[in-house]
Amino acid sequence: MIGQVYKAHSNAYYVKSEGKLHKCGARGVLKIKGESISVGDYVKVEKGVIYEVAKRKNRFIRPNVSNVDVIVAVVSPEPKPDLLLVDKLLISAIKEGADFIIAVNKSDVDEGLVSEIKKEYENLPVRIIEVCAKSMKGVTELKEMLKGNLAVLAGQSAVGKTSLINAMFNLNQKVGDLSEKIQRGKHTTTRSEIFEVGEYKIVDSPGFAVIEAFVSADEISEYYPDYFEVSSKCKFRGCKHVNEPDCQVKRLVLDGKLSKTRYERYLQIYDEISKRREIYEKN
């Protein structure tokens, strides 16, 4: 049997195959080889035991999910948009080869937010869509973008991710009632799983917050296409655009040709990753 892992809990894996969900174990040799199984993995199963994991399109470390096609970063006027989070999501999407959409929810409340998002991201590999779960603006268009894909909706609490899911699939359910409507296990905040409605698959990740890939400080600039394009004009090859002299990225920021606020967030992310590595090496 060949299927896709929809949920993992302890040593139990729930594999969807031919429309049915099967509870499976995993062959010990997979654990010995360190081949942990992720939600989203395509696997081969024999007599209720997973014995092989197919080659992945991608894999994220938080949450532990594989073969993601598209990440949707949901922002709204309230709470105040966390563009640092959006940048982190975009880095992960670019690194792992997933499409990236920014859905500006409640766009009717503050049209200025749409302009701000476009100013920061319109020249990047990003699709920006205005949506409103209440008025249904852009909901059909967003739904069409997700058709046939494994998607993750991520973003701050209270930006309307669940409301968008309700609107797209006509669920009209409270957050805690989604599981009953789509006939899956009870909602949990500690693990990920896939819920499916027709031709749509959505990863329900803990808190619907972050999807993160492993990125080192040394490589982070590679996932900033706007920086990578001009880096050949930096004085030093492999310039990190932080402390190096004659850096083209810093020059363009000073000239107002690259976003100053995006660059400040870049420095913050670079610093976070560098400190994380220092802590790891000390331990």
C-alpha positions as CSV (number, residue, x, y, z in Angstrom):
1,M,0.0,0.0,0.0
2,I,1.2,3.5,-0.9
3,G,-0.2,6.5,1.0
4,Q,0.4,9.9,2.6
5,V,0.9,10.5,6.3
6,Y,-1.9,12.7,7.5
7,K,-1.1,12.6,11.3
8,A,1.6,11.3,13.5
9,H,1.3,10.7,17.2
10,S,4.1,9.0,19.3
11,N,4.8,5.8,17.3
12,A,1.5,5.8,15.5
13,Y,1.1,7.1,11.9
14,Y,-2.2,7.7,10.2
15,V,-1.8,7.0,6.5
16,K,-4.4,8.0,3.9
17,S,-4.6,5.6,1.0
18,E,-7.5,5.1,-1.5
19,G,-9.8,7.3,0.6
20,K,-9.2,5.5,3.9
21,L,-7.1,6.4,6.9
22,H,-5.0,3.6,8.3
23,K,-3.2,3.5,11.6
24,C,0.3,2.2,11.1
25,G,3.6,1.6,12.9
26,A,7.1,2.1,11.5
27,R,9.8,-0.4,10.7
28,G,12.6,-0.2,13.3
29,V,15.3,0.2,10.6
30,L,13.8,3.6,9.7
31,K,14.4,4.8,13.2
32,I,17.9,3.3,13.3
33,K,18.8,5.2,10.1
34,G,17.4,8.4,11.7
35,E,14.7,8.6,9.0
36,S,12.0,10.1,11.1
37,I,8.6,10.3,9.4
38,S,6.8,13.6,8.8
39,V,3.3,14.6,8.2
40,G,3.0,14.9,4.5
41,D,5.4,12.1,3.7
42,Y,4.5,9.5,1.0
43,V,5.2,6.1,2.4
44,K,5.0,2.4,1.5
45,V,3.1,0.2,4.0
46,E,3.0,-3.5,4.4
47,K,0.8,-5.3,7.0
48,G,0.3,-2.1,8.9
49,V,4.0,-1.2,9.0
50,I,5.7,1.7,7.1
51,Y,8.9,0.3,5.6
52,E,9.9,3.1,3.1
53,V,9.6,6.9,2.9
54,A,9.6,8.3,-0.6
55,K,11.9,11.1,-1.6
56,R,10.5,14.4,-0.3
57,K,9.9,17.6,-2.3
58,N,10.9,19.5,0.9
59,R,10.8,19.2,4.6
60,F,10.3,21.8,7.4
61,I,11.5,21.5,11.0
62,R,8.7,23.4,12.6
63,P,6.2,22.0,12.3
64,N,7.6,18.6,11.2
65,V,5.9,18.5,7.8
66,S,7.0,17.5,4.3
67,N,6.0,18.0,0.7
68,V,4.4,21.4,1.2
69,D,3.4,23.1,-2.0
70,V,2.4,26.6,-0.8
71,I,2.7,28.7,2.3
72,V,0.1,31.4,2.9
73,A,1.1,34.2,5.3
74,V,-2.0,35.8,6.6
75,V,-1.8,39.4,7.8
76,S,-4.4,41.9,8.9
77,P,-4.6,45.5,10.2
78,E,-5.3,44.1,13.7
79,P,-3.2,42.9,15.3
80,K,-0.4,45.0,14.0
81,P,1.3,43.0,11.2
82,D,4.5,41.2,12.2
83,L,6.5,41.5,9.0
84,L,9.5,39.9,10.8
85,L,7.4,36.7,10.9
86,V,6.4,37.2,7.2
87,D,10.1,37.5,6.3
88,K,10.9,34.3,8.2
89,L,8.1,32.4,6.4
90,L,9.3,33.7,3.1
91,I,12.9,32.6,3.8
92,S,11.6,29.1,4.6
93,A,9.4,29.0,1.5
94,I,12.3,30.0,-0.8
95,K,14.7,27.6,0.7
96,E,12.4,24.7,0.5
97,G,10.9,25.5,-2.9
98,A,7.3,26.2,-1.8
99,D,5.1,28.9,-3.4
100,F,4.4,31.9,-1.2
101,I,1.2,33.9,-0.9
102,I,0.6,36.9,1.4
103,A,-3.1,37.2,2.1
104,V,-4.0,40.6,3.4
105,N,-7.2,39.8,5.4
106,K,-9.7,42.4,6.6
107,S,-8.3,44.6,3.8
108,D,-11.5,46.7,3.9
109,V,-10.5,48.0,7.4
110,D,-7.2,49.5,6.3
111,E,-6.3,49.9,2.6
112,G,-3.0,51.4,3.6
113,L,-1.8,48.0,4.8
114,V,-2.1,46.6,1.3
115,S,0.1,49.4,-0.1
116,E,2.7,48.7,2.7
117,I,2.8,45.0,1.9
118,K,3.1,45.7,-1.8
119,K,5.9,48.2,-1.2
120,E,7.9,45.6,0.9
121,Y,7.3,42.5,-1.2
122,E,5.9,43.1,-4.7
123,N,9.4,42.7,-6.4
124,L,9.9,39.3,-4.7
125,P,8.6,35.8,-5.7
126,V,5.4,36.5,-3.8
127,R,1.7,36.6,-4.7
128,I,-0.2,39.2,-2.8
129,I,-4.0,39.0,-2.5
130,E,-6.5,41.1,-0.7
131,V,-9.1,39.0,1.1
132,C,-11.9,39.5,3.6
133,A,-13.6,36.5,5.2
134,K,-16.6,38.6,6.1
135,S,-17.4,40.1,2.7
136,M,-15.9,37.1,0.8
137,K,-13.6,39.5,-1.1
138,G,-10.8,37.5,-2.8
139,V,-11.8,34.2,-1.0
140,T,-12.7,32.4,-4.2
141,E,-9.4,33.5,-5.8
142,L,-7.4,32.4,-2.8
143,K,-9.2,29.0,-2.8
144,E,-8.3,28.5,-6.4
145,M,-4.7,29.1,-5.7
146,L,-4.7,26.3,-3.2
147,K,-6.5,23.7,-5.3
148,G,-4.6,20.5,-5.7
149,N,-1.8,21.7,-3.4
150,L,-0.7,20.9,0.2
151,A,-1.0,24.3,1.8
152,V,-0.1,25.8,5.2
153,L,-1.8,28.9,6.5
154,A,0.5,30.7,8.9
155,G,0.5,34.0,10.8
156,Q,-0.2,35.7,14.1
157,S,-3.1,34.8,16.3
158,A,-6.4,36.6,15.5
159,V,-5.5,37.6,11.9
160,G,-8.4,35.5,10.7
161,K,-6.8,32.2,9.5
162,T,-9.6,30.0,10.7
163,S,-12.2,32.5,9.4
164,L,-10.6,32.3,6.0
165,I,-10.7,28.5,6.1
166,N,-14.4,28.6,7.1
167,A,-15.1,31.1,4.3
168,M,-13.3,29.0,1.6
169,F,-14.9,25.7,2.6
170,N,-18.3,27.0,3.8
171,L,-17.7,25.5,7.3
172,N,-18.9,28.3,9.5
173,Q,-17.5,26.5,12.5
174,K,-15.8,27.7,15.6
175,V,-12.0,27.1,15.9
176,G,-12.4,24.1,18.1
177,D,-15.2,22.6,16.0
178,L,-13.3,22.3,12.7
179,S,-12.3,18.7,13.5
180,E,-16.0,17.6,13.8
181,K,-17.0,19.2,10.5
182,I,-14.1,17.7,8.5
183,Q,-14.3,14.4,10.3
184,R,-10.8,14.1,11.7
185,G,-9.3,13.7,15.2
186,K,-9.9,16.2,17.9
187,H,-7.9,19.5,17.4
188,T,-4.6,19.5,19.2
189,T,-2.1,22.3,19.7
190,T,0.9,20.0,20.1
191,R,1.2,18.3,16.7
192,S,0.4,18.8,13.0
193,E,-2.0,17.0,10.8
194,I,-3.6,17.3,7.4
195,F,-7.3,18.0,6.9
196,E,-8.9,17.5,3.6
197,V,-11.9,18.9,1.9
198,G,-12.4,17.7,-1.7
199,E,-9.4,18.6,-3.8
200,Y,-7.9,20.7,-1.0
201,K,-5.4,19.8,1.7
202,I,-4.5,22.1,4.6
203,V,-1.9,21.5,7.2
204,D,-3.2,22.3,10.6
205,S,0.0,23.2,12.4
206,P,0.3,24.0,16.1
207,G,-1.1,27.4,16.7
208,F,-1.3,28.1,12.9
209,A,1.8,30.2,13.5
210,V,5.2,29.4,12.0
211,I,6.5,27.0,9.4
212,E,10.3,27.1,9.6
213,A,13.2,25.5,7.7
214,F,16.7,25.2,9.0
215,V,18.8,28.1,7.7
216,S,22.3,29.0,8.8
217,A,23.5,32.6,9.2
218,D,26.1,32.0,6.5
219,E,23.4,31.2,3.9
220,I,20.6,33.5,4.9
221,S,21.3,36.1,2.3
222,E,20.9,33.5,-0.5
223,Y,17.2,33.5,0.3
224,Y,16.8,37.2,-0.2
225,P,16.4,37.4,-4.0
226,D,16.6,41.2,-3.9
227,Y,20.0,41.0,-2.1
228,F,21.3,38.1,-4.1
229,E,20.7,39.9,-7.4
230,V,23.0,42.8,-6.5
231,S,25.6,40.9,-4.4
232,S,28.0,40.5,-7.3
233,K,28.7,44.2,-6.9
234,C,29.7,43.8,-3.2
235,K,33.5,44.2,-2.7
236,F,33.8,40.8,-1.0
237,R,32.6,37.5,-2.4
238,G,30.1,35.9,0.0
239,C,29.3,39.2,1.6
240,K,26.8,38.8,4.4
241,H,25.6,42.4,4.0
242,V,26.2,43.0,7.7
243,N,29.6,44.5,8.7
244,E,31.5,44.2,5.5
245,P,32.7,47.4,3.8
246,D,31.7,48.4,0.2
247,C,28.5,46.3,0.4
248,Q,26.1,47.0,-2.5
249,V,23.1,46.0,-0.5
250,K,23.8,48.5,2.3
251,R,24.6,51.1,-0.4
252,L,21.2,50.6,-2.0
253,V,19.4,50.7,1.3
254,L,21.1,54.1,2.1
255,D,20.0,55.3,-1.4
256,G,16.4,54.3,-0.7
257,K,16.4,51.7,-3.6
258,L,16.0,48.8,-1.1
259,S,13.6,48.9,1.8
260,K,15.3,50.1,5.0
261,T,12.8,48.4,7.2
262,R,13.2,45.1,5.4
263,Y,17.0,45.4,5.8
264,E,16.6,46.1,9.5
265,R,14.5,42.9,9.9
266,Y,17.2,41.1,7.9
267,L,19.8,42.1,10.5
268,Q,17.5,41.0,13.3
269,I,17.0,37.6,11.7
270,Y,20.7,37.3,11.0
271,D,21.5,38.1,14.7
272,E,18.9,35.6,15.9
273,I,20.3,32.8,13.8
274,S,23.9,33.7,14.8
275,K,23.1,33.6,18.5
276,R,21.3,30.3,18.1
277,R,24.4,28.8,16.6
278,E,26.6,30.2,19.4
279,I,24.3,28.6,22.0
280,Y,24.3,25.3,20.1
281,E,28.2,25.3,19.9
282,K,28.6,26.0,23.6
283,N,26.3,23.1,24.5
